[in-house]
Amino acid sequence: MVLPVQSAQGAQESELNERSYRGDESSSEGSPGTPIPDEDSVVFNKLTYLGCASVNAPRSEVEALRMMTILRAQCQMPLDVTLSVPGVSEGTVRLLEPQANSEIANYPIYKILFCVRGHDGTPESDCFAFTESHYNAEIFRIHVFRCEIQEAVSRILYSFATAFRRSAKKTLLSGLAPPLTPDSDVFTFTVSLEIKEDDGKGTFSAVAKDKDKNSFKLRPGMDKKIVIYVQQTSNKELAIERCFGLLLSPRKNVKNSDMHLLDLESMGKSSDGKSYIITGSWNPNTPQFQAVNEETPKDKFMYMTTAVDLVITEVEEPVRFLLETRVRVCSPNDRLFWPFSKRSFTETYYLKLRQMERKSNNDTLYEVLSLESESERERKKTTASPNILPSASHGSMVPSPPEDDEEEDNDEPLLSGSGDVSKECAEKILETWGDLLSKWHLNLSARPKQLPALVRSGVPEALRGEVWQLLAGCHNNDHQVEEYRTLITKDSAITRDINRTFPAHDYFKDTGGDGQDSLYKICKAYSVYDEEIGYCQGQSFLAAVLLLHMPEEQAFSVLVKIMFDPRYALRELFKQNFEDLHCKFFQLERLMQEYIPDLYNHFLNVGLEAHMYASQWFLTLFTAKFPLYMVFHIIDLLLCEGISVIFNVALALLKTSREDLLATDFEGALKFFRVPVPKRYRSEENAKKLMELACSIKISQKKLKKFEKEYHAMREQQEQQEPLPRFSPSLYFFLVTIYVCLSFLTSTFVL
């Protein structure tokens, strides 16, 4: 610990004293020991300086609190001080000796990086600290103080915040700095809000968002986190230095005094450098947040206001982005579902600035003329033109742009993970599913009778995480959860597939992001769990689909069920030289012979075999190339009815594409399967019709067994004539790739 000077003797007997200094009350020509207070500075007595220490992460609240705890416990020479906090950004924080009122040390505001207070209920609740850059930002130090009167801590931090508001009188040198043009004085930002709740398993997950009412769905009594993403989208880039406050209040149209400061956990740029991310913790059980911790009446909602204060290097005063969002506090008995991606509230802001200069140097700065949100602009337009309907609501989840119809005709394949899946669902359907799930939970050993009919229409997206686990029989899988946590600690070398799995999906597109990290761990765990098969190319797509609906541990459990359970037995396709997979190809071709004989004969004539176009269909359960709306519905049916539904979907695809395929040759057919077929089902309506057709096709298990016997009889006859070589899965894919490449000069067929 380092103290700036030796301990001062004596202590002040008076209560906390706050007094404002004016610039004319002291002379700048005073002696070195004479305090030089800044204009509008606020002075606090009854403080003890506990010392300072070097820190590596000057903006980390965790690091600051750790040092605060250490210095409070180990301080042997506490120093009574008076603290002077300026009211302007050009000012200086000063430590004064209480009796002589002489200056001990000073810290310019522009060098202070971060302020933090001790958490309530801890020994450090009467402490605060700030970090500063020392010796040209090469060294960072933290200074820790204790207040005799605990209530003063909040007032001191508020004074620091006031200093950073940079509200001092400014001298505009209009003759020296040319003003920005009307087109260049507006800076556009998008600000997104995400709410996370403690999931009871040691992690925080993003809460669901009700699209019908456009409101976040919260649970009472659960610790929460607020995550703010700020991204500048136009004009010259401005540098965000730090967040100086993250505030929250129930209701909307609130006054500044109604806002409550949250504890900051972290701040800094995202891994790609495009966004600035601020995270704060929120304890809903505190009295000021009572309104958003009590169950909201059915079909009602309330508002919540979040504010983030940012210090931007080139801007004279902090910029506050204010977001008003709808929230609903659901009953503890309501089913809330793990979201498959970030559910954020997004608002666009227009910051209008005017160029100016400091008096002291030639650094160009800007002053804020106005800050307006897109929602405010829309309200003004609506008010000005009452006959014009407002455009789609802003400040909500930003939908993906519509698909370009022209893309249908190009040669680029559809990226895996494409397509939005709506959470919207009719209330009657949700009520039907809610009643079914309530009954099902009373007897998990038996499926409800009406379940298959409901699944054929598609499970509501918001319910899939729960329903899939119940269908797979993973409702009581604590042992597998623990096993998963052990497996992911073991060494493995699975990296090749991760970057190309669902690159079109926000959750998986970032290299090294949360989605890719979770996906890697699931694939790695399975490779260790199933030593016989290990990880096979393409499994990552199925794992990703599951991960979009449930946490890692549950996704791993359902993956194991799909691979091992006799109803699905997906791993059998990878065993014994892909014997079962080739049997599936034979069964599909025999089904084509019965259901689509002209297409079957056409494929025979052009030399197109099932393994050339259907390998992905079986090995990845259609997850690798088709839009997610269709993929999710297929997994609904698979978990409910078993692996044979793949034949239903395959026949439906062939039936709907029959006329196009009949007009193609070998190369044309392969290209058609690769590009136009997946793109055709980007339309939700087309995908729904396809799945209705698939469910209407009747394929008996007796018929499939008959075809299976035919295949094995044929294989026995072939092996008697000439034994076939044994291939590993990797070699199999390699040979198929070479075959197709030589035939069609393309490698995009492969997984």
Beta strands, then each sheet from edge to edge (+ up, - down):
strand 1: 19-20
strand 2: 42-54
strand 3: 79-85
strand 4: 92-96
strand 5: 103-108
strand 6: 112-117
strand 7: 127-134
strand 8: 139-147
strand 9: 186-198
strand 10: 204-206
strand 11: 209-210
strand 12: 215-218
strand 13: 224-232
strand 14: 240-250
strand 15: 260-261
strand 16: 263-269
strand 17: 276-282
strand 18: 302-312
strand 19: 319-329
strand 20: 345-357
strand 21: 364-373
sheet 1: 1+ 2- 3+ 4- 5+
sheet 2: 1+ 2- 8+ 7- 6+
sheet 3: 10+ 9- 13+ 17- 16+
sheet 4: 10+ 9- 20+ 21-
sheet 5: 11+ 12- 19- 18+ 14- 15+
end
